[in-house]
Amino acid sequence: MVNIVEISKVLANETRVKILQWLKKPAENFPPHQDIDHFDDGVCVGYIQDKAGLSQSTISTYLNSMQNADLVIPTRHGKWTYYRRNEKVIEAYIKSIKEEL
């Protein structure tokens, strides 16, 4: 079961919502990766930072809170971390809102 309150807190920030929107269609919102030729593992933090126009520490804090709420899934490639949406949790969150509210 998803935690509606915790996820809602994370989604109360416009930039975090935008990040999830961008990650929904990464090929349309981010440049191709230089080290890997696909978005299967998500998008590099640097690309998210560039698109958001915020500091690396702010984006890392946002992604950490999103990860703690299970909204994103991190994958490490060497020194780089890539993030993708956790579709199962997002779908469960939407379903819980429909059923419980």
Phi and psi in radians as a Rosetta constraint file:
Dihedral C 1 N 2 CA 2 C 2 CIRCULARHARMONIC -1.480 0.35
Dihedral N 2 CA 2 C 2 N 3 CIRCULARHARMONIC 2.701 0.35
Dihedral C 2 N 3 CA 3 C 3 CIRCULARHARMONIC -1.654 0.35
Dihedral N 3 CA 3 C 3 N 4 CIRCULARHARMONIC 1.723 0.35
Dihedral C 3 N 4 CA 4 C 4 CIRCULARHARMONIC -1.006 0.35
Dihedral N 4 CA 4 C 4 N 5 CIRCULARHARMONIC -0.742 0.35
Dihedral C 4 N 5 CA 5 C 5 CIRCULARHARMONIC -1.139 0.35
Dihedral N 5 CA 5 C 5 N 6 CIRCULARHARMONIC -0.832 0.35
Dihedral C 5 N 6 CA 6 C 6 CIRCULARHARMONIC -1.130 0.35
Dihedral N 6 CA 6 C 6 N 7 CIRCULARHARMONIC -0.764 0.35
Dihedral C 6 N 7 CA 7 C 7 CIRCULARHARMONIC -1.144 0.35
Dihedral N 7 CA 7 C 7 N 8 CIRCULARHARMONIC -0.692 0.35
Dihedral C 7 N 8 CA 8 C 8 CIRCULARHARMONIC -1.097 0.35
Dihedral N 8 CA 8 C 8 N 9 CIRCULARHARMONIC -0.641 0.35
Dihedral C 8 N 9 CA 9 C 9 CIRCULARHARMONIC -1.076 0.35
Dihedral N 9 CA 9 C 9 N 10 CIRCULARHARMONIC -0.769 0.35
Dihedral C 9 N 10 CA 10 C 10 CIRCULARHARMONIC -1.115 0.35
Dihedral N 10 CA 10 C 10 N 11 CIRCULARHARMONIC -0.703 0.35
Dihedral C 10 N 11 CA 11 C 11 CIRCULARHARMONIC -1.384 0.35
Dihedral N 11 CA 11 C 11 N 12 CIRCULARHARMONIC -0.026 0.35
Dihedral C 11 N 12 CA 12 C 12 CIRCULARHARMONIC -1.348 0.35
Dihedral N 12 CA 12 C 12 N 13 CIRCULARHARMONIC -0.048 0.35
Dihedral C 12 N 13 CA 13 C 13 CIRCULARHARMONIC -1.854 0.35
Dihedral N 13 CA 13 C 13 N 14 CIRCULARHARMONIC 2.161 0.35
Dihedral C 13 N 14 CA 14 C 14 CIRCULARHARMONIC -1.034 0.35
Dihedral N 14 CA 14 C 14 N 15 CIRCULARHARMONIC -0.705 0.35
Dihedral C 14 N 15 CA 15 C 15 CIRCULARHARMONIC -1.166 0.35
Dihedral N 15 CA 15 C 15 N 16 CIRCULARHARMONIC -0.685 0.35
Dihedral C 15 N 16 CA 16 C 16 CIRCULARHARMONIC -1.130 0.35
Dihedral N 16 CA 16 C 16 N 17 CIRCULARHARMONIC -0.659 0.35
Dihedral C 16 N 17 CA 17 C 17 CIRCULARHARMONIC -1.113 0.35
Dihedral N 17 CA 17 C 17 N 18 CIRCULARHARMONIC -0.758 0.35
Dihedral C 17 N 18 CA 18 C 18 CIRCULARHARMONIC -1.066 0.35
Dihedral N 18 CA 18 C 18 N 19 CIRCULARHARMONIC -0.707 0.35
Dihedral C 18 N 19 CA 19 C 19 CIRCULARHARMONIC -1.023 0.35
Dihedral N 19 CA 19 C 19 N 20 CIRCULARHARMONIC -0.794 0.35
Dihedral C 19 N 20 CA 20 C 20 CIRCULARHARMONIC -1.098 0.35
Dihedral N 20 CA 20 C 20 N 21 CIRCULARHARMONIC -0.662 0.35
Dihedral C 20 N 21 CA 21 C 21 CIRCULARHARMONIC -1.132 0.35
Dihedral N 21 CA 21 C 21 N 22 CIRCULARHARMONIC -0.773 0.35
Dihedral C 21 N 22 CA 22 C 22 CIRCULARHARMONIC -1.093 0.35
Dihedral N 22 CA 22 C 22 N 23 CIRCULARHARMONIC -0.732 0.35
Dihedral C 22 N 23 CA 23 C 23 CIRCULARHARMONIC -1.220 0.35
Dihedral N 23 CA 23 C 23 N 24 CIRCULARHARMONIC -0.293 0.35
Dihedral C 23 N 24 CA 24 C 24 CIRCULARHARMONIC -1.122 0.35
Dihedral N 24 CA 24 C 24 N 25 CIRCULARHARMONIC -0.642 0.35
Dihedral C 24 N 25 CA 25 C 25 CIRCULARHARMONIC -2.307 0.35
Dihedral N 25 CA 25 C 25 N 26 CIRCULARHARMONIC 1.263 0.35
Dihedral C 25 N 26 CA 26 C 26 CIRCULARHARMONIC -1.077 0.35
Dihedral N 26 CA 26 C 26 N 27 CIRCULARHARMONIC -0.631 0.35
Dihedral C 26 N 27 CA 27 C 27 CIRCULARHARMONIC -1.129 0.35
Dihedral N 27 CA 27 C 27 N 28 CIRCULARHARMONIC -0.472 0.35
Dihedral C 27 N 28 CA 28 C 28 CIRCULARHARMONIC -1.501 0.35
Dihedral N 28 CA 28 C 28 N 29 CIRCULARHARMONIC -0.378 0.35
Dihedral C 28 N 29 CA 29 C 29 CIRCULARHARMONIC -1.908 0.35
Dihedral N 29 CA 29 C 29 N 30 CIRCULARHARMONIC -0.214 0.35
Dihedral C 29 N 30 CA 30 C 30 CIRCULARHARMONIC -2.370 0.35
Dihedral N 30 CA 30 C 30 N 31 CIRCULARHARMONIC 2.684 0.35
Dihedral C 30 N 31 CA 31 C 31 CIRCULARHARMONIC -1.237 0.35
Dihedral N 31 CA 31 C 31 N 32 CIRCULARHARMONIC 2.786 0.35
Dihedral C 31 N 32 CA 32 C 32 CIRCULARHARMONIC -1.052 0.35
Dihedral N 32 CA 32 C 32 N 33 CIRCULARHARMONIC 2.568 0.35
Dihedral C 32 N 33 CA 33 C 33 CIRCULARHARMONIC -1.225 0.35
Dihedral N 33 CA 33 C 33 N 34 CIRCULARHARMONIC 2.512 0.35
Dihedral C 33 N 34 CA 34 C 34 CIRCULARHARMONIC -1.403 0.35
Dihedral N 34 CA 34 C 34 N 35 CIRCULARHARMONIC -0.582 0.35
Dihedral C 34 N 35 CA 35 C 35 CIRCULARHARMONIC -1.661 0.35
Dihedral N 35 CA 35 C 35 N 36 CIRCULARHARMONIC -0.361 0.35
Dihedral C 35 N 36 CA 36 C 36 CIRCULARHARMONIC -2.369 0.35
Dihedral N 36 CA 36 C 36 N 37 CIRCULARHARMONIC 2.596 0.35
Dihedral C 36 N 37 CA 37 C 37 CIRCULARHARMONIC -1.770 0.35
Dihedral N 37 CA 37 C 37 N 38 CIRCULARHARMONIC 0.471 0.35
Dihedral C 37 N 38 CA 38 C 38 CIRCULARHARMONIC -2.641 0.35
Dihedral N 38 CA 38 C 38 N 39 CIRCULARHARMONIC 2.997 0.35
Dihedral C 38 N 39 CA 39 C 39 CIRCULARHARMONIC -1.953 0.35
Dihedral N 39 CA 39 C 39 N 40 CIRCULARHARMONIC 0.330 0.35
Dihedral C 39 N 40 CA 40 C 40 CIRCULARHARMONIC -0.985 0.35
Dihedral N 40 CA 40 C 40 N 41 CIRCULARHARMONIC -0.641 0.35
Dihedral C 40 N 41 CA 41 C 41 CIRCULARHARMONIC -1.641 0.35
Dihedral N 41 CA 41 C 41 N 42 CIRCULARHARMONIC 0.041 0.35
Dihedral C 41 N 42 CA 42 C 42 CIRCULARHARMONIC 1.896 0.35
Dihedral N 42 CA 42 C 42 N 43 CIRCULARHARMONIC -2.727 0.35
Dihedral C 42 N 43 CA 43 C 43 CIRCULARHARMONIC -2.103 0.35
Dihedral N 43 CA 43 C 43 N 44 CIRCULARHARMONIC 2.413 0.35
Dihedral C 43 N 44 CA 44 C 44 CIRCULARHARMONIC -1.117 0.35
Dihedral N 44 CA 44 C 44 N 45 CIRCULARHARMONIC 2.483 0.35
Dihedral C 44 N 45 CA 45 C 45 CIRCULARHARMONIC -0.947 0.35
Dihedral N 45 CA 45 C 45 N 46 CIRCULARHARMONIC -0.678 0.35
Dihedral C 45 N 46 CA 46 C 46 CIRCULARHARMONIC -1.043 0.35
Dihedral N 46 CA 46 C 46 N 47 CIRCULARHARMONIC -0.677 0.35
Dihedral C 46 N 47 CA 47 C 47 CIRCULARHARMONIC -1.193 0.35
Dihedral N 47 CA 47 C 47 N 48 CIRCULARHARMONIC -0.676 0.35
Dihedral C 47 N 48 CA 48 C 48 CIRCULARHARMONIC -1.136 0.35
Dihedral N 48 CA 48 C 48 N 49 CIRCULARHARMONIC -0.753 0.35
Dihedral C 48 N 49 CA 49 C 49 CIRCULARHARMONIC -1.053 0.35
Dihedral N 49 CA 49 C 49 N 50 CIRCULARHARMONIC -0.819 0.35
Dihedral C 49 N 50 CA 50 C 50 CIRCULARHARMONIC -1.041 0.35
Dihedral N 50 CA 50 C 50 N 51 CIRCULARHARMONIC -0.781 0.35
Dihedral C 50 N 51 CA 51 C 51 CIRCULARHARMONIC -1.174 0.35
Dihedral N 51 CA 51 C 51 N 52 CIRCULARHARMONIC -0.683 0.35
Dihedral C 51 N 52 CA 52 C 52 CIRCULARHARMONIC -1.323 0.35
Dihedral N 52 CA 52 C 52 N 53 CIRCULARHARMONIC -0.450 0.35
Dihedral C 52 N 53 CA 53 C 53 CIRCULARHARMONIC 1.243 0.35
Dihedral N 53 CA 53 C 53 N 54 CIRCULARHARMONIC 0.480 0.35
Dihedral C 53 N 54 CA 54 C 54 CIRCULARHARMONIC -2.055 0.35
Dihedral N 54 CA 54 C 54 N 55 CIRCULARHARMONIC 2.912 0.35
Dihedral C 54 N 55 CA 55 C 55 CIRCULARHARMONIC -1.155 0.35
Dihedral N 55 CA 55 C 55 N 56 CIRCULARHARMONIC 2.763 0.35
Dihedral C 55 N 56 CA 56 C 56 CIRCULARHARMONIC -1.061 0.35
Dihedral N 56 CA 56 C 56 N 57 CIRCULARHARMONIC -0.703 0.35
Dihedral C 56 N 57 CA 57 C 57 CIRCULARHARMONIC -1.158 0.35
Dihedral N 57 CA 57 C 57 N 58 CIRCULARHARMONIC -0.650 0.35
Dihedral C 57 N 58 CA 58 C 58 CIRCULARHARMONIC -1.159 0.35
Dihedral N 58 CA 58 C 58 N 59 CIRCULARHARMONIC -0.807 0.35
Dihedral C 58 N 59 CA 59 C 59 CIRCULARHARMONIC -1.113 0.35
Dihedral N 59 CA 59 C 59 N 60 CIRCULARHARMONIC -0.705 0.35
Dihedral C 59 N 60 CA 60 C 60 CIRCULARHARMONIC -1.090 0.35
Dihedral N 60 CA 60 C 60 N 61 CIRCULARHARMONIC -0.698 0.35
Dihedral C 60 N 61 CA 61 C 61 CIRCULARHARMONIC -1.110 0.35
Dihedral N 61 CA 61 C 61 N 62 CIRCULARHARMONIC -0.782 0.35
Dihedral C 61 N 62 CA 62 C 62 CIRCULARHARMONIC -1.064 0.35
Dihedral N 62 CA 62 C 62 N 63 CIRCULARHARMONIC -0.836 0.35
Dihedral C 62 N 63 CA 63 C 63 CIRCULARHARMONIC -1.144 0.35
Dihedral N 63 CA 63 C 63 N 64 CIRCULARHARMONIC -0.608 0.35
Dihedral C 63 N 64 CA 64 C 64 CIRCULARHARMONIC -1.110 0.35
Dihedral N 64 CA 64 C 64 N 65 CIRCULARHARMONIC -0.769 0.35
Dihedral C 64 N 65 CA 65 C 65 CIRCULARHARMONIC -1.162 0.35
Dihedral N 65 CA 65 C 65 N 66 CIRCULARHARMONIC -0.620 0.35
Dihedral C 65 N 66 CA 66 C 66 CIRCULARHARMONIC -1.185 0.35
Dihedral N 66 CA 66 C 66 N 67 CIRCULARHARMONIC -0.664 0.35
Dihedral C 66 N 67 CA 67 C 67 CIRCULARHARMONIC -1.169 0.35
Dihedral N 67 CA 67 C 67 N 68 CIRCULARHARMONIC -0.726 0.35
Dihedral C 67 N 68 CA 68 C 68 CIRCULARHARMONIC -1.090 0.35
Dihedral N 68 CA 68 C 68 N 69 CIRCULARHARMONIC -0.515 0.35
Dihedral C 68 N 69 CA 69 C 69 CIRCULARHARMONIC -1.554 0.35
Dihedral N 69 CA 69 C 69 N 70 CIRCULARHARMONIC 0.072 0.35
Dihedral C 69 N 70 CA 70 C 70 CIRCULARHARMONIC 1.130 0.35
Dihedral N 70 CA 70 C 70 N 71 CIRCULARHARMONIC 0.407 0.35
Dihedral C 70 N 71 CA 71 C 71 CIRCULARHARMONIC -1.425 0.35
Dihedral N 71 CA 71 C 71 N 72 CIRCULARHARMONIC -0.422 0.35
Dihedral C 71 N 72 CA 72 C 72 CIRCULARHARMONIC -2.288 0.35
Dihedral N 72 CA 72 C 72 N 73 CIRCULARHARMONIC 2.739 0.35
Dihedral C 72 N 73 CA 73 C 73 CIRCULARHARMONIC -2.090 0.35
Dihedral N 73 CA 73 C 73 N 74 CIRCULARHARMONIC 2.101 0.35
Dihedral C 73 N 74 CA 74 C 74 CIRCULARHARMONIC -1.529 0.35
Dihedral N 74 CA 74 C 74 N 75 CIRCULARHARMONIC 2.572 0.35
Dihedral C 74 N 75 CA 75 C 75 CIRCULARHARMONIC -2.397 0.35
Dihedral N 75 CA 75 C 75 N 76 CIRCULARHARMONIC 2.244 0.35
Dihedral C 75 N 76 CA 76 C 76 CIRCULARHARMONIC -1.611 0.35
Dihedral N 76 CA 76 C 76 N 77 CIRCULARHARMONIC 2.397 0.35
Dihedral C 76 N 77 CA 77 C 77 CIRCULARHARMONIC -2.264 0.35
Dihedral N 77 CA 77 C 77 N 78 CIRCULARHARMONIC 1.735 0.35
Dihedral C 77 N 78 CA 78 C 78 CIRCULARHARMONIC 1.091 0.35
Dihedral N 78 CA 78 C 78 N 79 CIRCULARHARMONIC -2.165 0.35
Dihedral C 78 N 79 CA 79 C 79 CIRCULARHARMONIC -1.562 0.35
Dihedral N 79 CA 79 C 79 N 80 CIRCULARHARMONIC -0.016 0.35
Dihedral C 79 N 80 CA 80 C 80 CIRCULARHARMONIC -1.795 0.35
Dihedral N 80 CA 80 C 80 N 81 CIRCULARHARMONIC 2.499 0.35
Dihedral C 80 N 81 CA 81 C 81 CIRCULARHARMONIC -1.983 0.35
Dihedral N 81 CA 81 C 81 N 82 CIRCULARHARMONIC 2.335 0.35
Dihedral C 81 N 82 CA 82 C 82 CIRCULARHARMONIC -1.981 0.35
Dihedral N 82 CA 82 C 82 N 83 CIRCULARHARMONIC 2.497 0.35
Dihedral C 82 N 83 CA 83 C 83 CIRCULARHARMONIC -2.133 0.35
Dihedral N 83 CA 83 C 83 N 84 CIRCULARHARMONIC 2.427 0.35
Dihedral C 83 N 84 CA 84 C 84 CIRCULARHARMONIC -2.337 0.35
Dihedral N 84 CA 84 C 84 N 85 CIRCULARHARMONIC 2.813 0.35
Dihedral C 84 N 85 CA 85 C 85 CIRCULARHARMONIC -1.190 0.35
Dihedral N 85 CA 85 C 85 N 86 CIRCULARHARMONIC 2.556 0.35
Dihedral C 85 N 86 CA 86 C 86 CIRCULARHARMONIC -1.704 0.35
Dihedral N 86 CA 86 C 86 N 87 CIRCULARHARMONIC 1.560 0.35
Dihedral C 86 N 87 CA 87 C 87 CIRCULARHARMONIC -1.059 0.35
Dihedral N 87 CA 87 C 87 N 88 CIRCULARHARMONIC -0.612 0.35
Dihedral C 87 N 88 CA 88 C 88 CIRCULARHARMONIC -1.091 0.35
Dihedral N 88 CA 88 C 88 N 89 CIRCULARHARMONIC -0.758 0.35
Dihedral C 88 N 89 CA 89 C 89 CIRCULARHARMONIC -1.240 0.35
Dihedral N 89 CA 89 C 89 N 90 CIRCULARHARMONIC -0.699 0.35
Dihedral C 89 N 90 CA 90 C 90 CIRCULARHARMONIC -1.080 0.35
Dihedral N 90 CA 90 C 90 N 91 CIRCULARHARMONIC -0.781 0.35
Dihedral C 90 N 91 CA 91 C 91 CIRCULARHARMONIC -1.118 0.35
Dihedral N 91 CA 91 C 91 N 92 CIRCULARHARMONIC -0.701 0.35
Dihedral C 91 N 92 CA 92 C 92 CIRCULARHARMONIC -1.169 0.35
Dihedral N 92 CA 92 C 92 N 93 CIRCULARHARMONIC -0.636 0.35
Dihedral C 92 N 93 CA 93 C 93 CIRCULARHARMONIC -1.096 0.35
Dihedral N 93 CA 93 C 93 N 94 CIRCULARHARMONIC -0.848 0.35
Dihedral C 93 N 94 CA 94 C 94 CIRCULARHARMONIC -1.077 0.35
Dihedral N 94 CA 94 C 94 N 95 CIRCULARHARMONIC -0.755 0.35
Dihedral C 94 N 95 CA 95 C 95 CIRCULARHARMONIC -1.101 0.35
Dihedral N 95 CA 95 C 95 N 96 CIRCULARHARMONIC -0.737 0.35
Dihedral C 95 N 96 CA 96 C 96 CIRCULARHARMONIC -1.109 0.35
Dihedral N 96 CA 96 C 96 N 97 CIRCULARHARMONIC -0.699 0.35
Dihedral C 96 N 97 CA 97 C 97 CIRCULARHARMONIC -1.100 0.35
Dihedral N 97 CA 97 C 97 N 98 CIRCULARHARMONIC -0.777 0.35
Dihedral C 97 N 98 CA 98 C 98 CIRCULARHARMONIC -1.079 0.35
Dihedral N 98 CA 98 C 98 N 99 CIRCULARHARMONIC -0.698 0.35
Dihedral C 98 N 99 CA 99 C 99 CIRCULARHARMONIC -1.432 0.35
Dihedral N 99 CA 99 C 99 N 100 CIRCULARHARMONIC -0.627 0.35
Dihedral C 99 N 100 CA 100 C 100 CIRCULARHARMONIC -1.694 0.35
Dihedral N 100 CA 100 C 100 N 101 CIRCULARHARMONIC -0.406 0.35
